Amino acid sequence: MGQLARLSLLLCLVVLWAAGLAATDEEGNQDESLESKTLSAEDQVKDHSTGTRVVAGQIFLESGKSDSQSEDEENFHSQEEEKENSLEELNSLEMSNLLNKDLEEAEVQSPVLTAIGGTADGEPCHFPFLFMEKEYPECTADGREDGRLWCATTYDYKKDQKWGFCETEEQSNKRRQMQEAEDVYQTGMKILNESSKKAQKKEAYQYLLKAADMNHTKAMEKVSYALLFGDYLKQNIQSSKELFEKLTEEGSPKGQMALGFLYASGLGVNSSQAKALVYYTFGALGGNLIAHMILGYRYWVGIGVLPSCESALTHYRLVANHVASDISLTGGTVVQRIRLADEVENPGMASGMLEDDLIQYYQFLAEKGDVQAQVGLGQLHLHGGRGVEQNHQRAFEYFNQAANAGNSHAMAFLGKMYSEGSDVVPQSNETALQYFKKAADMGNPVGQSGLGMAYLYGRGVPVNYELALKYFQKAAEQGWVDGQLQLGSMYYNGIGVKRDYKQALKYFNLASQGGHILAFYNLAQMHATGTGVMRSCHTAVELFKNVCERGRWSERLMTAYNSYKDGDSNSAVVQYLLLAEQGYEVAQSNAAFIFDQKASIVEENETYPRALLHWNRAASQGYTVARIKLGDYHFYGFGTDVDYETAFIHYRLASEQQHSAQAMFNLGYMHEKGLGIKQDLHLAKRFYDMAAEASPDAQVPVFLALCKLRVIYSLQYVREINIREVFSHVDMDQLLGPEWDLYLMTIIALLLGTIIAYRQRQHQAIPRPAGLRPAVPQQEPPPEHQPPQ
């Protein structure tokens, strides 16, 4: 009991000490650079010296220290005494001593491996042991055909012949089965990663299916998602749900996140936002980034939880740190956002996709030596996007051709590829520096920025902050986003210049306007911490959300789009639904669009309510079409009751916030008919006119609506007045003069004479045949020869 109490007290001290250290570190690191806030895995490893050990995730000092180490530690504590409270210092020392003592006791009491069967059943294994003139520090299967692990219980096996198994026969069989499953899984993954052909990817998933049947966790994760989305396997949500449940029982964060998604979207299970939240939370605690992103969005807008900006900030910042750490010098993958609703309205225009014929045309020009086509295709293949897959090999070839022709832009991008290095281009600072210098000498901003990076980090040249600043300034003056970003970082960190947060903010803003992910990330950090600006949780969350949506999972937007174009709307809508849970507005609107088209993955009576839900989420993120769709759904009663007042509110929001011509026209119609608002023909005309001004496409329907409005207005005016009363008040003598009747008779006579003359002329124009005609009674001309009345 005394030992237990002592350990409990020790744990409490650990928690308090860790909290004190965290607070001290947070204060001390408030002004440290943005780049140094996230250490790489290698740096973190380097920070752990040989005199430390990691126990249960905590870093502790080893009990055995040299005298010099003890002296250094005492000197360190004496220096800290001048800065911190002496009581905290004393507690830290006391806790460290207690901890070291308990660690020594724990080492003595650690369990040892006991031999099972053999010639030394029940005796402890001896490590290392000598077998066949080789020392073994752990159990081995050498010397046995059945692959069962064994150990010796004395040092020299040959001399003493004392041995036993390290595992039971059941454990051995299970281990061999898992090893076989791992081999099958690795075979499937190798085919999957090395092939781009659909048939070979399907073959790879057959291996993964076999490994999943053998309870291989990673294989089950791959197969379950493939069954959910219909990737190279036939879509089967029920089978995927069973696998997710199995993975969840095993504690897989991916399985927990996916099961939360099923409950959130009501696919294969009854919808339950409470269960979804629980599974998302467990997935996030397990380190799943998509679960963190989903929770960030839910706390941001308040889905199943109370809205909390700070909670959203915590989740989004964690994901953004990972996304930002993956960004290379050449930039990340281009995120293609295609809205299905916009593409239907303007086929080929809204998507930004390049047609195959156009790509082939550019390739033809590049082969003929067109330098601009070579550079353009090189950039397309370097970053991917617009229907072109990322391909560094082809990018290198196009840049090389253009660089040989003297194009500075191609030289600069070759420098970036050599500086970054890849499977295609080996990393070489010297070669990168040569290309950067050539491009910079020609005034190319990309080359100037690359040269600045070389001097900033000492890549192939000595570190020179003045030259780095000079080249970044030249690149920034020409509007190159990398130059603006690095210039902002130098001002933020005070490298080569006096620290100036205002200048840093200026250049980060300029780089963000060019769409640089790291610029958004740095701005988010500044707004989250209130560095150089007033702290704004709202702005920080929006910026971090933007960074998170550039992660590698955004590639599924194109996968979903391709599934939809191939006619597999069920696969597309499930993928869009997961992305919608992550907060992608384009995925929310696309999922709503597919549901609006009566997707067969859910019951027919559920399509409109589901579409309404996702139109609502997309509209809350500022998508105009979604806002108008909400008005339409309430106007016609799709997925909800007919509610003209709510429809009017949505149309008005779209009109005021996004200046939508369609919303203005609809508001005019509702004012004209008095739907959801008091009838007002004057306001109706005003909204019709505003719609015509907002969009040229609205001018024809507005003209027709105004014609109709004038007729309605005239009829309404006539209906409202009394004609006899009007004529009784009209004084003709005063209006036309005392001889008005003579004028009127003269005008009537002139009109009559004109009509008679016109009729006679028409009568004479009738052709008469030559020769004698029988006498016939005079008749009036037939109706068709009468002049039009």
C-alpha positions, 0 to 999 in steps of 0.5 A: 500500500505504501508503494502504491501511495508513493506511485500515486503521489509520483504520478501527480507530481509528474502531471504538475511538473509537465504542466509547469514545463509546458507553461514555461515553454509556451511563454518562452517560445511565443516569439519563435519562428513559424518554421521552428514550431513543428519539428521534424521526426528526425529533429525530435529524435535528435533532441533525445540524448543518450542519457534519456529514456521514454517511458509511457510517452514521457521523457525521463532522465536515466538513473546512471549519470556521470559526474560531469552530467551531475555537475552540468545539471547542478549548474543548470539548476543554479542558473534557473534559480535566478529566473524562477521560483526556488520552490519550483526548482526544489520540487523538480529536483525532488521529483527527478530523484524519486522518479529515477529511484522508482525506475531502477526498482521497475527495471529490477521487477520487469518480467522475464521470458520463461521457456515453454517445454523443451529441456528447460521448461519454466526456466527463464530465457537467457539473452543473449545466448550462443547458438551455432557460433552466433549470439541471439539477443532475442528468440529465434526460429533458426534451426527449426523447420516449423518456424517456431520461436525458441530460446536457450536458458543458458549462454552456451546452447551447444554446451548445456543443451538447455532450451524451451519455446518462447510461445505456445503452439497456438501462438506460433500458428497465429504468428505464422498466419499473420506473417503469411497475411503480411506477405500477401498484403505487401504483394498487393500493395506493391502491385497497387503502388507500381501500376496505373492500370485499372486491371492491375489495381483490381488484381492488387485488391484481390490480394488485399481481400485475401489478406483481409480474410486472414484478419490483417488490419491494414488490409481490412482498412484498405478493403473496407474503404474500397467496398464503401467507395466502389474503388476497384471492388463492387460497392457494398456498404453493408460488407464495408460496415461489417469490416468497419465494426470489426476494425473498431473493436480492434481499436483502428482509428480509420475504422472508428472514423469510417463507422462514425461517417456511416452513422452521420450519413445514415448509410447502412445504419440508422442515422445517429449524430450522437454515435457519429460524434463518439466514433469521430472522437475516438478516431481523432484520439487515435490520431486520424487526421480526417476525424480531426478535420470532421470534428473541426468542422462540426465544432465550427458550425455546430453539428451535433455539438455546441459551436465552439471556435476554440475547439474547432481551432484546436482540431484544424490547427493540428491537421494544418500542421501536418498539411503544411509539413508536407508542402515541398519547394515545388508546391503541393498537388493542385486541388480541382474543385468542380461543381456539378451544378455549374457544369450542367449550366455551362458544360466544360466552362465551370470545370476548368478541365482540359479536353484530351484534344486540347492536351494533344494539341499542346503536346503536338506544339511542344514536339514541334519546338513551341517553348511556351507549350513545353513550359505549360505542359511541364508545369501541368505535369509537375503539379497535376490538375485540370485532368492531367495526372502528376508526372515528374518524369514528363515534367522534367522532359518538357522543362529540359527541352524548353531550358535548352531553348533558353527559356528562363522559366524552365531553367528555374523550375528545373532548379526547383526539381533538383533542389527538392529531389524525387524518384526521377530527379536526384537531389543536387544543390549544385545543379539546382544552383546553376539553373537558379543562377541562369534564370536569375541572371535573366530576371526570372522571379522563380530563379531569383526566389530559388537563389534566395532559398539557396543563400538563406539555407546554405544550399550549395553556397555559404549562408548569406542573409543579405543576398537572400533578402535581396533576391527575395525582394526582387522576386516579390517585386515581380509578384512571385508568391514564393518570394513574397512568402520567404520575405514575409518569413524573414521579417517575421523571424528577424532573419537578415532584417529587423523583426517586423510583424507588420511587414511579415503580415503584408507579404503573407497577405500578398502570397495568400492572394496568389494561393500559396498554402504556407501563406495561409498557414502562416497567416492563420498562426498569426491570427491564432496567437495574435502576433502582429494582429489582433487575435481572431479565432474566427479568422484563424479557423477559416485560414486553417480550414483552407490549409486543411482542405489542401491535404492529400485527401482532397484528391478524392474530389477528382476520384468522385467526379470521375466516378460521376462522369463514368455513370456511377453516381452511387460511388460518387455520392458516397465519396462526396458525402465523406468530403462533405463531412470534412467541410468541403463546400464543393462536396456538399453542393455536389452531394446535394446535386446528386440527391436532387437527381434521385440517387438510388443509394437511398430511398426515394422519399429520402433524396430531397431531405438529404439534398436540402440538408447539404444545400443548407450546409453549402449555402452557409459557406457562401455558395450562391446556387445552394442559397437559391436552391434552398429558396426553391425547395421551400417554395415548391415544398421539396423535402419540406413543407411549402413555406413562401416566407422562408423561400423569400428570406433565402432569395433575399439573402442570395440577392443581398449577399451574392447579388444573384440575378436569379434571386432578384428575378424570383423576388420580383415574381413573389412581389408580383404575386404576393407570395410570402410578402404583400403584393407590390407591383412597384417593388416587383418592377424594381427587382426585375430591373435589378436582375436585368442589370445584374446579368445580361442573361436575365434581360430577355426573361425580364423584358417578358416579365415587365410586359406582363407586369404592364398589362396587369398594371393597366388592367388593375388600374382600369378595374379600380377607376369608374369610367362614367365618373371620369368622363363626367369630370372631363370638360371638352371645351376646356380640353380641346377648345370651343370648336372641338366638335368641328375639328373632330368632324373634319378629322373623321371626314378626312379619314373616311375620304382616305379609306374610300380612295384606298379601296377604289385603288385596290379595286382598279388593281384587279387584273381583267382577262382580254376578250368578251365576257358574259354579262354577270351581275356586279359583285363585290370583290372577294374577301381576300382582295379587301384591304386589311382593316 
